[in-house]
Amino acid sequence: MELEEFKEIQRQMWEEGDYRPVGRLIEPAAQILVQEAGVRAGQRVLDVGTGSGSVAVAAALAGAEVVGVDITDAWFDEAHGRASAVGVKVDLRLGDAEALPVDDGSYDVVLSSFAAIFAPRHDLVASELVRVCRDGGVFGITAWTPDGANNAVFSTLVELLPSPPEFVTPSILWGDPDHVRSLFASHDVALRFERLKFTVTFRSVEAFESFAFENSGVLIAARRVLQEMGRWDEAHAAMREAMDLTNEADDGSYRVAWDFLLTIGTKAA
């Protein structure tokens, strides 16, 4: 598979289902990212992989001038609507995390919450985050952790899917501080890491599963491929076992703490 074909498949995947409720589900991490990056009034902020606007709107509410970029504009109406509802504006544009359509050093803060991590070539993403950040500016990323509950559940599907092309680095590695350090080793930046979590609650395991496979384009696409391979029943059983093992509730509901790695980088002045 060629790079451009892979990216087109990714774009289509993010347009499947309904990302809006997924964005709301993981919004606690977006709020933390904006706060920990120190976003304040008057700053120029770039949100990479803006989706339905959780980071962009939070940054705008802090008084920043915000531009959001994404490989699909499928959820831009939702982001604009959310911004309008709280009295702020965001500028949304199509763009690739590996080749951001903005000038060098043009943003005070560059953020991405569970988004740029899915671009296939991590080294290019890291270089772009640094490139578009001004000297002395800040960039921030959230990513799922390899040993966290989220990955414990969804890796059961990934392990049975066909191997990705050689140019693809697994997104879960953004949750490993050593990997992130290696990506930025050639750049003059200072990094800090914090492992955080937020809790997801549904009335039952079945309710969460229905939510996931009705709304997440990633999971919809994974299920379709696994069904075509004749491995869906096997994958589904493994996923349900992992969900039961990570479930913290004992009353029939589903409650799980999703771990994520927060990376904050400061570019040398």
N, C-alpha and C positions, 0 to 999 in steps of 0.2 A: 504494500500500500504506500502511495506517495503522500508526502506531507500535506499538500493542499486537499487531497481527498480525505485524509484523516480529520483535518480541521472542519471540512464541510459536514462530515458525519457528527462531529462534536456540536457544531452549530445547530443542526437538526435535532440532536438529542436534547439540548437545552430548551428547545421550543416545544417539546412534547409535554404532555400533561399540563399541569397548572403550577408554575413555579411560585405564584404569589403566596399561597399558604405555607410552602416550604420556607420561603424567605422570612415569613413572620415567625415560624417555629425556631429558626436559628438566629433571630434578631438579637437576643441577649448578647451574643458574641460581638455583633456589630456595634452595639452600644458601648461595650467594654473597649473595643478597639479605638473608637473615636475618643473616648475619655483618656485612655492610656497614651495615646499619641499626642495628647495635649492640644487638640484642635480648639482654636479660639477665634474670636471675631477679627475680621480683616485678613485672615490667611486665605491663600489659594490652595484648595484641596482637590486632588485627583483620586477618584474611586475607580479602581481597576476591576472590571467584572461586576458592574453595578447591579445587574439583575433587576429586581423590582424596587431598588432604591433604599434599602435599609441604612447602609452606611452613608450614602449621599444625603439623605434627609436628615439624619442625625448630625452630620457635619454642618449642614446648612442651618439647623436649629441652634448650633453653637456660634453662629454668626459668620461662618466661612463662605467664601465664593467657591462653589463646587461644580466640577465637571465630572461626569461619570462616563466611562466607556465600557462597551461590552461587544462580544462577537455577534450578538443578535439584538435587535430592537423589539423583540416580541413582548417584553415586559416594561417598555418605556412608558406606555400610557399609565400603567399602575404607578410607576415611580413619580411621574408628573402629577398624578392625582393625589398621591400621598403628600407630596410637597405642597401642593395648592391647599390641601385641607388644613395644613398647619401654618400657612402663611409664608412659605419660603419658596425659592426658585432653585432649580437645578438644571444645568446644561448637560444633555445626554447625547452621546455620539457613538457611532459604530467604531470599534477599534480592537486590535489584537494585542494581547498582553506581551507578545514577543516582539512587537513593533508598534509601540504606542504612538498615536497620531498627534503628538504634542512636542513642543520644542525642548531642547536641553535646558535643565535647571529652571523650569517654568513654574514649579509648584513648591510651596512651603511644606506640604504634607502629602504623601502618597500612600493610599491605603488599599487593602484588598482582603475581604473576608470570605474565606472558603471559595475563592474564585480563580485568581491567577494561578493557584496551585495546580489547576487542571490543565494548564497549557503544557504541551508535551516536553519542551526543552527548558528545563529549570534554569540553566545557566543564562539563557537569553532573557528570561523573565527577571532574574536578579539584576542583570546589567541594565535592563530598561527601567526598573524601579529606581536604581541609583542615577541613571542618566537624566531622568525628568525631574528629579528632586534637586532643589537649589543647594548650594554649598551651605552647610549648617542646618539643613532641613532634616525632616524626619520621615521615615517610611514604616509602615506597620502591616503585618500579615497575620491572619489566623488560619490554622490548619489542624486537621484531626491528628491525634497521636496514634502511632502504630500499636501501642499496647492499651488503648482506650476502648471503652464499651462500644462506641460507634463503629470502629474498625472491626471489633470482634464479631459484630453482627454482619456487616456488609462485605467483609473480606471473604465470607463463605461463598458469595456469588462470584467475586473476582477470581478466586482460586480455580473455578471451573470454567471460566471464560477463555477463549483463545488468547494466546500471548499477544501483546500489542506489538506494533512495529518497533524496530531497534532504536529509533530516534525518540521513543517515548520513555520518560522517567516516571515511575509511579508517583501519583500525587501524595500518597501517604508519607513519603519521605520528607515533605515539608514540615511534618510534625516531629522530626528528629533534629535536635539542635546541632549535632555534629554535621549532618548533611547541609543544613542551612549555613553553618560556618564555612563549609567548603565552597558553597556557591558565592559567598561574598569575600572570600579570602583575598582575591586580587583587587578588591575595591577598598578605598580608604574610608571605612565606616566602622562605627562602634555598635555592637549588637548587645541587646539584653533579651532574655527569655523568661517567660513565666508560664507555668502550666496551670490552666484554669479549667473550670467546668460550669455547665449549667444543666438544670434538670428538665427532662421532657416527661410529660405525664399524659397518658391516654386511659380511657376507661377499661381497656383490655388489650392484650397482645394482638388480638384480631383487629381491633380498631386501629392500632398503630400500623399494622401491616396494610390494611385497606388504605389508610391515608398515604402511606409511602408509595404504593404501587398505582394509586390513582393520580398522584400529583408530581412525583419526581421523574423527570425525563430520563435521568441516569438509570433509575431502577426499572422503568418501563422498557427501556432499550435493552438492559441486561436480561430481563425476563424473556423478552422476545427472542434474543439470541440463544439463550439456554433452552427454550422450547424447541427452536429449530434444530438444536444439537441433540435433543432428546435427553437433556440432563436437568430439566427444570425440577422434576420431583426430587431428585437427589439434592439439588441446591436448596430447594425450599425447605426440605427436612433439616438440613444443616443450619440454615438461617433460623428456623424456629427453635432449634435446640440452643443456639447461641442467644436468642432473645430470652428464653427461659432462664438461662444461666446468668444473664446480666440484669434481669429484672429485680429491682430492689423492693418491690411491693409484695405484700403477702395477703392482699384482700381481693385478688382477682383482677386488679387493675395493672397497668404497665407503667412503671416509673424507673427511669434510668438517668444516671449522670453522664453526660457526654463530655469527655475530656478534650481539650484542645490546647495547642501551643500558640502562645502569643509571642511574636517576634517584633521587637521595636528596634529599628536601626537609625542611627544618626550619622549623616554624611559630614565628613570633615569640612570645616569652614575654609 
